[in-house]
Amino acid sequence: MYNVMIVEDSKPILRNIKMLLETLSFPIRVAATATNGEEALAALKQEPIDLLLTDIRMPKMDGLSLIEQAKIANPDLKVILISGYSDFEYTRKALNLQVFDYLLKPVEREALEEVMSRVIDQLDQQMSKELLDLQEIIHPQCETTPKQGEEFPPLFSQMMIIMSKQPFTAGHERWVQVELEGLVQDFFAFHPCRVYTSQTSYQFIAFVNKSALEVYSSVHECLESMRRHLVAHDIDAIIGGQLLYAESGNLPELYHRMSSILSEQQRLKQGIVLDTGNPVSMARSETGCLDPVQESAFVQMIQARQKERFAFKLSELLNRWAEENVHMTEVERFIGLIVDTFAHLYEEQGSGMRLGLELRSRQFAQAQSYADFCRELAEWTGQCFDMLQSHVRKSKAILFEQIDDYVKLNKYSQLSINDIAMKFHVSPSYVSRVIKNATQITFVQYYTRLRIQEACRLMESQPDMKFKEVSDLLSFSDQHYFSKVFKEYTGLSPTDYKQQMSGIKTQS
């Protein structure tokens, strides 16, 4: 249903046009009438009007002046001019004001019906586009189709408001569409208002007629009064809003820009309001931001597994954030840094923990208070350190078993620590640490011991085998070196060892 206003200083003509409109089968309602431009302009500020039919020659304010003023308030307003033959020069000027069309007096039913058919088609197209744009930014389950008899003024003749829940505040159960819409409609009283759930958790989008601003000195004052109204009902929010005009641009783009501004300006404590159409009022300080050196220190503490030192420094940081009321983006950025650092260390050990860390970190903003947030963050980072240590021990034990099996299968080759590192996609230094942790000896000592043990087995099972053959088979550089290493590990030369084995067998 579209709202129509008729402005005509001749009351008989006004009544005739109103009667003709009401007999046409279009989704229209004559919402207001006026006999001069001043009266019409005052009514336009009170009632959302989609289509204006106005005479040119009127007392106090003529039709052209009315159109100029009305277009400032609502650039999307459709206008049909009513003029006589003698007013053609006025009509030509009116067409420069983007008047949709004009009708000559006396207004004929057929002419009125034809013009109305075309303007309704254009209004329908405009509404369809607005509904599609609206569906891009609200939750899929939200109803956008106007109910029977419900007014649906053009979006770009209203004020758009975004309300997001202030982090670390209670009242999660109140952030539902029915509750918020009731409170917002109660605040704006008799001004048309709609509230939708957005696609972002704990965020709502409202549209209210611009007439709601008449009792306030600015958009900011109106939004601040609204914020206090919500706080009085135990709902703490950050609120952004601005007047919408045809030149405001694409609605989804405008929403994302407003939402981004809210995110950038949101503080740790207490909700705020922003006129997102007034960038001068949104200067941002960088209080509380960590410099690269401080960030690096936290990363290094995690890498070095310094759990207690990290907990102490984290506590200091959280206290400073509270004192300086930092931006939430700084808090989120720091948590992201912690997630990345722990996830990287887990991934080095083959543990896919990143998704779990990210999901858990997103829950912190839902804490009922900042104190709860601090406690949960401290507990979570402590658990991350514990899991890291557990994974280190577990992964090292598993990796050593795999290395041990691989080396035993390749003890006849000349393996190097680099060969093993490439095989298991880890660094040589990590291989060295894993072997030292499991055996208490170096890689060279561990690998050499395995080969000498194999040499002993060969000499026992194949006594006719020459020492050089054993040396070559196990990839020693020469027989002399083999004999030297053999004596270091067994305490006997190969000859003495073989004789000792023969004596044992003879006695048996």
LINCOR-V140885 format. One record per residue. N is the residue number from 0. SS is DSSP state (alpha for helix, beta for strand, coil for the rest). PHI is phi in whole degrees, -180 to 180 (* if undefined). Layout:
# LINCOR-V140885
n=N ss=SS phi=PHI
n=N ss=SS phi=PHI
This chain:
# LINCOR-V140885
n=0 ss=coil phi=*
n=1 ss=beta phi=-106
n=2 ss=beta phi=-88
n=3 ss=beta phi=-118
n=4 ss=beta phi=-120
n=5 ss=beta phi=-111
n=6 ss=beta phi=-123
n=7 ss=coil phi=-157
n=8 ss=coil phi=-77
n=9 ss=coil phi=-90
n=10 ss=alpha phi=-63
n=11 ss=alpha phi=-62
n=12 ss=alpha phi=-65
n=13 ss=alpha phi=-59
n=14 ss=alpha phi=-64
n=15 ss=alpha phi=-65
n=16 ss=alpha phi=-64
n=17 ss=alpha phi=-61
n=18 ss=alpha phi=-65
n=19 ss=alpha phi=-63
n=20 ss=alpha phi=-60
n=21 ss=alpha phi=-71
n=22 ss=alpha phi=-91
n=23 ss=coil phi=-82
n=24 ss=coil phi=-91
n=25 ss=coil phi=-119
n=26 ss=coil phi=-77
n=27 ss=beta phi=-128
n=28 ss=beta phi=-141
n=29 ss=beta phi=-75
n=30 ss=beta phi=-85
n=31 ss=beta phi=-160
n=32 ss=beta phi=-135
n=33 ss=beta phi=-153
n=34 ss=coil phi=-110
n=35 ss=coil phi=-156
n=36 ss=alpha phi=-64
n=37 ss=alpha phi=-63
n=38 ss=alpha phi=-62
n=39 ss=alpha phi=-67
n=40 ss=alpha phi=-64
n=41 ss=alpha phi=-65
n=42 ss=alpha phi=-69
n=43 ss=alpha phi=-62
n=44 ss=alpha phi=-77
n=45 ss=alpha phi=-96
n=46 ss=coil phi=-127
n=47 ss=coil phi=-69
n=48 ss=coil phi=-112
n=49 ss=coil phi=-95
n=50 ss=beta phi=-140
n=51 ss=beta phi=-115
n=52 ss=beta phi=-108
n=53 ss=beta phi=-136
n=54 ss=beta phi=-73
n=55 ss=coil phi=-90
n=56 ss=coil phi=-89
n=57 ss=coil phi=-145
n=58 ss=coil phi=-73
n=59 ss=coil phi=70
n=60 ss=coil phi=-147
n=61 ss=coil phi=-77
n=62 ss=alpha phi=-62
n=63 ss=alpha phi=-66
n=64 ss=alpha phi=-64
n=65 ss=alpha phi=-61
n=66 ss=alpha phi=-63
n=67 ss=alpha phi=-59
n=68 ss=alpha phi=-69
n=69 ss=alpha phi=-66
n=70 ss=alpha phi=-69
n=71 ss=alpha phi=-66
n=72 ss=alpha phi=-72
n=73 ss=coil phi=-144
n=74 ss=coil phi=-61
n=75 ss=coil phi=-88
n=76 ss=coil phi=-61
n=77 ss=beta phi=-89
n=78 ss=beta phi=-128
n=79 ss=beta phi=-117
n=80 ss=beta phi=-89
n=81 ss=beta phi=-113
n=82 ss=beta phi=-144
n=83 ss=coil phi=-99
n=84 ss=alpha phi=-61
n=85 ss=alpha phi=-75
n=86 ss=alpha phi=-100
n=87 ss=alpha phi=-60
n=88 ss=alpha phi=-64
n=89 ss=alpha phi=-64
n=90 ss=alpha phi=-62
n=91 ss=alpha phi=-62
n=92 ss=alpha phi=-64
n=93 ss=alpha phi=-64
n=94 ss=alpha phi=-63
n=95 ss=coil phi=-69
n=96 ss=coil phi=-91
n=97 ss=coil phi=62
n=98 ss=coil phi=-72
n=99 ss=coil phi=-66
n=100 ss=beta phi=-168
n=101 ss=beta phi=-139
n=102 ss=beta phi=-122
n=103 ss=beta phi=-92
n=104 ss=coil phi=-80
n=105 ss=coil phi=-71
n=106 ss=coil phi=-72
n=107 ss=coil phi=-93
n=108 ss=alpha phi=-57
n=109 ss=alpha phi=-62
n=110 ss=alpha phi=-65
n=111 ss=alpha phi=-62
n=112 ss=alpha phi=-64
n=113 ss=alpha phi=-66
n=114 ss=alpha phi=-66
n=115 ss=alpha phi=-64
n=116 ss=alpha phi=-60
n=117 ss=alpha phi=-71
n=118 ss=alpha phi=-71
n=119 ss=alpha phi=-66
n=120 ss=alpha phi=-58
n=121 ss=alpha phi=-68
n=122 ss=alpha phi=-64
n=123 ss=alpha phi=-62
n=124 ss=alpha phi=-62
n=125 ss=alpha phi=-63
n=126 ss=alpha phi=-66
n=127 ss=alpha phi=-61
n=128 ss=alpha phi=-65
n=129 ss=alpha phi=-63
n=130 ss=alpha phi=-66
n=131 ss=alpha phi=-65
n=132 ss=alpha phi=-62
n=133 ss=alpha phi=-63
n=134 ss=alpha phi=-64
n=135 ss=alpha phi=-73
n=136 ss=alpha phi=-114
n=137 ss=beta phi=-108
n=138 ss=coil phi=-64
n=139 ss=coil phi=-56
n=140 ss=coil phi=-83
n=141 ss=coil phi=-75
n=142 ss=coil phi=-87
n=143 ss=coil phi=-111
n=144 ss=coil phi=-72
n=145 ss=coil phi=-61
n=146 ss=coil phi=-74
n=147 ss=coil phi=-56
n=148 ss=coil phi=82
n=149 ss=coil phi=-81
n=150 ss=coil phi=-78
n=151 ss=coil phi=-136
n=152 ss=coil phi=-65
n=153 ss=coil phi=-55
n=154 ss=alpha phi=-60
n=155 ss=alpha phi=-83
n=156 ss=alpha phi=-117
n=157 ss=beta phi=-129
n=158 ss=beta phi=-108
n=159 ss=beta phi=-99
n=160 ss=beta phi=-127
n=161 ss=beta phi=-113
n=162 ss=beta phi=-118
n=163 ss=beta phi=-120
n=164 ss=beta phi=-65
n=165 ss=coil phi=-70
n=166 ss=coil phi=-59
n=167 ss=coil phi=62
n=168 ss=coil phi=-129
n=169 ss=coil phi=-79
n=170 ss=coil phi=90
n=171 ss=alpha phi=-56
n=172 ss=alpha phi=-68
n=173 ss=alpha phi=-88
n=174 ss=coil phi=-85
n=175 ss=coil phi=-129
n=176 ss=alpha phi=-58
n=177 ss=alpha phi=-61
n=178 ss=alpha phi=-64
n=179 ss=alpha phi=-66
n=180 ss=alpha phi=-63
n=181 ss=alpha phi=-61
n=182 ss=alpha phi=-68
n=183 ss=alpha phi=-69
n=184 ss=alpha phi=-64
n=185 ss=alpha phi=-65
n=186 ss=alpha phi=-67
n=187 ss=alpha phi=-85
n=188 ss=coil phi=52
n=189 ss=coil phi=-90
n=190 ss=coil phi=-90
n=191 ss=coil phi=-56
n=192 ss=beta phi=-151
n=193 ss=beta phi=-131
n=194 ss=beta phi=-128
n=195 ss=beta phi=-123
n=196 ss=beta phi=-80
n=197 ss=beta phi=-85
n=198 ss=coil phi=-84
n=199 ss=coil phi=-102
n=200 ss=coil phi=-59
n=201 ss=coil phi=55
n=202 ss=beta phi=-139
n=203 ss=beta phi=-132
n=204 ss=beta phi=-120
n=205 ss=beta phi=-122
n=206 ss=beta phi=-126
n=207 ss=beta phi=-135
n=208 ss=beta phi=-62
n=209 ss=alpha phi=-62
n=210 ss=alpha phi=-62
n=211 ss=alpha phi=-65
n=212 ss=alpha phi=-85
n=213 ss=coil phi=-62
n=214 ss=coil phi=-91
n=215 ss=coil phi=-119
n=216 ss=coil phi=-81
n=217 ss=coil phi=-162
n=218 ss=alpha phi=-60
n=219 ss=alpha phi=-60
n=220 ss=alpha phi=-63
n=221 ss=alpha phi=-63
n=222 ss=alpha phi=-66
n=223 ss=alpha phi=-66
n=224 ss=alpha phi=-63
n=225 ss=alpha phi=-65
n=226 ss=alpha phi=-61
n=227 ss=alpha phi=-67
n=228 ss=alpha phi=-61
n=229 ss=alpha phi=-68
n=230 ss=alpha phi=-60
n=231 ss=coil phi=-63
n=232 ss=coil phi=-109
n=233 ss=coil phi=64
n=234 ss=coil phi=-125
n=235 ss=coil phi=-101
n=236 ss=beta phi=-140
n=237 ss=beta phi=-102
n=238 ss=beta phi=-125
n=239 ss=beta phi=-126
n=240 ss=beta phi=-159
n=241 ss=beta phi=-163
n=242 ss=beta phi=-72
n=243 ss=coil phi=-102
n=244 ss=coil phi=-132
n=245 ss=alpha phi=-58
n=246 ss=alpha phi=-85
n=247 ss=alpha phi=-64
n=248 ss=coil phi=104
n=249 ss=coil phi=-63
n=250 ss=alpha phi=-60
n=251 ss=alpha phi=-58
n=252 ss=alpha phi=-64
n=253 ss=alpha phi=-65
n=254 ss=alpha phi=-59
n=255 ss=alpha phi=-65
n=256 ss=alpha phi=-67
n=257 ss=alpha phi=-62
n=258 ss=alpha phi=-63
n=259 ss=alpha phi=-65
n=260 ss=alpha phi=-62
n=261 ss=alpha phi=-60
n=262 ss=alpha phi=-62
n=263 ss=alpha phi=-68
n=264 ss=alpha phi=-95
n=265 ss=coil phi=-65
n=266 ss=beta phi=-101
n=267 ss=coil phi=-64
n=268 ss=coil phi=-116
n=269 ss=coil phi=60
n=270 ss=coil phi=-65
n=271 ss=coil phi=-133
n=272 ss=beta phi=-124
n=273 ss=beta phi=-139
n=274 ss=beta phi=-87
n=275 ss=coil phi=-69
n=276 ss=coil phi=-89
n=277 ss=coil phi=-126
n=278 ss=alpha phi=-61
n=279 ss=alpha phi=-61
n=280 ss=alpha phi=-84
n=281 ss=alpha phi=-123
n=282 ss=coil phi=-65
n=283 ss=coil phi=-115
n=284 ss=coil phi=-90
n=285 ss=coil phi=-104
n=286 ss=coil phi=-57
n=287 ss=coil phi=89
n=288 ss=coil phi=-73
n=289 ss=coil phi=-80
n=290 ss=coil phi=-85
n=291 ss=alpha phi=-56
n=292 ss=alpha phi=-67
n=293 ss=alpha phi=-66
n=294 ss=alpha phi=-60
n=295 ss=alpha phi=-61
n=296 ss=alpha phi=-64
n=297 ss=alpha phi=-66
n=298 ss=alpha phi=-63
n=299 ss=alpha phi=-66
n=300 ss=alpha phi=-64
n=301 ss=alpha phi=-68
n=302 ss=alpha phi=-62
n=303 ss=coil phi=-89
n=304 ss=coil phi=59
n=305 ss=coil phi=-90
n=306 ss=alpha phi=-62
n=307 ss=alpha phi=-67
n=308 ss=alpha phi=-65
n=309 ss=alpha phi=-61
n=310 ss=alpha phi=-60
n=311 ss=alpha phi=-66
n=312 ss=alpha phi=-67
n=313 ss=alpha phi=-64
n=314 ss=alpha phi=-61
n=315 ss=alpha phi=-61
n=316 ss=alpha phi=-64
n=317 ss=alpha phi=-63
n=318 ss=alpha phi=-66
n=319 ss=alpha phi=-67
n=320 ss=alpha phi=-58
n=321 ss=alpha phi=-64
n=322 ss=alpha phi=-65
n=323 ss=alpha phi=-94
n=324 ss=coil phi=50
n=325 ss=coil phi=-70
n=326 ss=beta phi=-72
n=327 ss=alpha phi=-63
n=328 ss=alpha phi=-63
n=329 ss=alpha phi=-69
n=330 ss=alpha phi=-62
n=331 ss=alpha phi=-65
n=332 ss=alpha phi=-65
n=333 ss=alpha phi=-65
n=334 ss=alpha phi=-62
n=335 ss=alpha phi=-61
n=336 ss=alpha phi=-64
n=337 ss=alpha phi=-65
n=338 ss=alpha phi=-59
n=339 ss=alpha phi=-60
n=340 ss=alpha phi=-69
n=341 ss=alpha phi=-63
n=342 ss=alpha phi=-61
n=343 ss=alpha phi=-64
n=344 ss=alpha phi=-68
n=345 ss=alpha phi=-64
n=346 ss=alpha phi=-66
n=347 ss=alpha phi=-60
n=348 ss=coil phi=-101
n=349 ss=coil phi=78
n=350 ss=coil phi=-109
n=351 ss=coil phi=-81
n=352 ss=coil phi=-105
n=353 ss=alpha phi=-58
n=354 ss=alpha phi=-59
n=355 ss=alpha phi=-62
n=356 ss=alpha phi=-65
n=357 ss=alpha phi=-65
n=358 ss=alpha phi=-62
n=359 ss=alpha phi=-67
n=360 ss=alpha phi=-65
n=361 ss=alpha phi=-70
n=362 ss=coil phi=-80
n=363 ss=alpha phi=-64
n=364 ss=alpha phi=-67
n=365 ss=alpha phi=-90
n=366 ss=coil phi=-61
n=367 ss=coil phi=-73
n=368 ss=coil phi=-154
n=369 ss=alpha phi=-67
n=370 ss=alpha phi=-62
n=371 ss=alpha phi=-64
n=372 ss=alpha phi=-60
n=373 ss=alpha phi=-61
n=374 ss=alpha phi=-63
n=375 ss=alpha phi=-66
n=376 ss=alpha phi=-66
n=377 ss=alpha phi=-65
n=378 ss=alpha phi=-64
n=379 ss=alpha phi=-65
n=380 ss=alpha phi=-65
n=381 ss=alpha phi=-62
n=382 ss=alpha phi=-64
n=383 ss=alpha phi=-63
n=384 ss=alpha phi=-61
n=385 ss=alpha phi=-63
n=386 ss=alpha phi=-64
n=387 ss=alpha phi=-64
n=388 ss=alpha phi=-64
n=389 ss=alpha phi=-63
n=390 ss=alpha phi=-68
n=391 ss=alpha phi=-61
n=392 ss=alpha phi=-64
n=393 ss=alpha phi=-66
n=394 ss=alpha phi=-68
n=395 ss=alpha phi=-66
n=396 ss=alpha phi=-64
n=397 ss=alpha phi=-66
n=398 ss=alpha phi=-64
n=399 ss=alpha phi=-64
n=400 ss=alpha phi=-59
n=401 ss=alpha phi=-68
n=402 ss=alpha phi=-65
n=403 ss=alpha phi=-61
n=404 ss=alpha phi=-63
n=405 ss=alpha phi=-66
n=406 ss=alpha phi=-66
n=407 ss=alpha phi=-64
n=408 ss=alpha phi=-72
n=409 ss=coil phi=-120
n=410 ss=coil phi=-73
n=411 ss=coil phi=-87
n=412 ss=coil phi=-101
n=413 ss=coil phi=-95
n=414 ss=coil phi=-77
n=415 ss=coil phi=-117
n=416 ss=alpha phi=-65
n=417 ss=alpha phi=-68
n=418 ss=alpha phi=-60
n=419 ss=alpha phi=-69
n=420 ss=alpha phi=-60
n=421 ss=alpha phi=-67
n=422 ss=alpha phi=-62
n=423 ss=alpha phi=-106
n=424 ss=coil phi=58
n=425 ss=coil phi=-132
n=426 ss=coil phi=-81
n=427 ss=alpha phi=-57
n=428 ss=alpha phi=-66
n=429 ss=alpha phi=-69
n=430 ss=alpha phi=-60
n=431 ss=alpha phi=-61
n=432 ss=alpha phi=-66
n=433 ss=alpha phi=-62
n=434 ss=alpha phi=-68
n=435 ss=alpha phi=-64
n=436 ss=alpha phi=-65
n=437 ss=alpha phi=-85
n=438 ss=alpha phi=-115
n=439 ss=coil phi=68
n=440 ss=coil phi=-133
n=441 ss=coil phi=-78
n=442 ss=alpha phi=-60
n=443 ss=alpha phi=-61
n=444 ss=alpha phi=-65
n=445 ss=alpha phi=-63
n=446 ss=alpha phi=-69
n=447 ss=alpha phi=-66
n=448 ss=alpha phi=-61
n=449 ss=alpha phi=-61
n=450 ss=alpha phi=-71
n=451 ss=alpha phi=-68
n=452 ss=alpha phi=-61
n=453 ss=alpha phi=-69
n=454 ss=alpha phi=-63
n=455 ss=alpha phi=-61
n=456 ss=alpha phi=-64
n=457 ss=alpha phi=-65
n=458 ss=alpha phi=-67
n=459 ss=alpha phi=-78
n=460 ss=alpha phi=-82
n=461 ss=coil phi=-133
n=462 ss=coil phi=-64
n=463 ss=coil phi=-83
n=464 ss=coil phi=-73
n=465 ss=coil phi=-74
n=466 ss=alpha phi=-62
n=467 ss=alpha phi=-65
n=468 ss=alpha phi=-65
n=469 ss=alpha phi=-64
n=470 ss=alpha phi=-60
n=471 ss=alpha phi=-67
n=472 ss=alpha phi=-63
n=473 ss=coil phi=-94
n=474 ss=coil phi=65
n=475 ss=coil phi=-78
n=476 ss=coil phi=-67
n=477 ss=coil phi=-161
n=478 ss=alpha phi=-67
n=479 ss=alpha phi=-62
n=480 ss=alpha phi=-64
n=481 ss=alpha phi=-59
n=482 ss=alpha phi=-63
n=483 ss=alpha phi=-65
n=484 ss=alpha phi=-67
n=485 ss=alpha phi=-59
n=486 ss=alpha phi=-68
n=487 ss=alpha phi=-62
n=488 ss=alpha phi=-92
n=489 ss=alpha phi=-110
n=490 ss=coil phi=85
n=491 ss=coil phi=-131
n=492 ss=coil phi=-74
n=493 ss=alpha phi=-56
n=494 ss=alpha phi=-65
n=495 ss=alpha phi=-63
n=496 ss=alpha phi=-63
n=497 ss=alpha phi=-67
n=498 ss=alpha phi=-66
n=499 ss=alpha phi=-63
n=500 ss=alpha phi=-65
n=501 ss=alpha phi=-65
n=502 ss=alpha phi=-63
n=503 ss=alpha phi=-64
n=504 ss=alpha phi=-67
n=505 ss=alpha phi=-64
n=506 ss=alpha phi=-64
n=507 ss=coil phi=-68
